[in-house]
Amino acid sequence: MHLHNPKRDLDIAGPMRVTQLVKHLGLNREAVLVIRADSLVAGDATLADTDEVEIRPVISGGSR
């Protein structure tokens, strides 16, 4: 699979569950969003070797 996030582009062998990918990258699952084909992907979903995936940090904020 091809992984893109703001800091790097990687090619990683799949198939792999989202939770495994996040752990493999040393990231906190609750601090990132995993996106495939413009859709959020659940942690238990399996990513195929051919998937293009983007990982984005979770950003939270409030209104005044």
C-alpha positions in Angstrom: 0.0 0.0 0.0 1.1 3.6 -0.5 1.0 5.8 2.6 1.0 9.6 2.4 1.0 12.0 5.3 2.4 15.4 5.8 5.8 14.2 6.8 6.5 11.2 4.5 5.5 9.0 1.7 6.0 5.2 2.2 5.3 2.0 0.4 4.2 -0.7 2.9 3.4 -4.3 2.2 -0.2 -5.3 2.8 -2.7 -6.6 3.6 -2.7 -5.0 7.0 -5.3 -3.9 9.5 -5.5 -0.2 10.2 -4.5 -0.7 13.9 -1.5 -2.7 12.8 -0.4 0.0 10.4 -0.7 2.7 13.0 1.3 0.6 15.5 3.9 -0.2 12.8 4.4 3.6 12.3 4.7 4.2 16.0 1.6 6.4 16.1 -1.3 6.7 18.6 -4.5 5.4 17.0 -6.6 8.0 18.8 -4.4 10.9 17.5 -4.7 10.1 13.8 -7.3 9.7 11.1 -6.7 7.0 8.4 -8.3 7.9 5.1 -8.7 5.6 2.0 -10.4 6.9 -1.2 -11.6 10.1 0.6 -13.3 8.0 3.4 -12.3 7.5 7.0 -11.3 3.9 7.7 -12.2 2.1 11.0 -9.4 0.5 13.0 -10.5 -3.0 12.3 -10.6 -2.6 8.5 -8.1 -4.3 6.4 -6.0 -2.3 4.0 -5.1 -4.0 0.7 -1.6 -4.0 -0.8 -3.0 -1.8 -3.6 -4.7 0.9 -1.4 -3.5 4.5 -1.2 -3.9 5.7 2.4 -3.4 9.1 4.0 -2.9 9.6 7.7 -3.8 12.9 9.2 -3.5 14.2 12.7 -6.7 14.7 14.7 -7.2 18.4 15.2 -9.7 19.6 17.8 -10.8 23.0 18.8 -13.7 24.9 20.1 -15.7 27.9 19.3 -15.7 31.0 21.4 
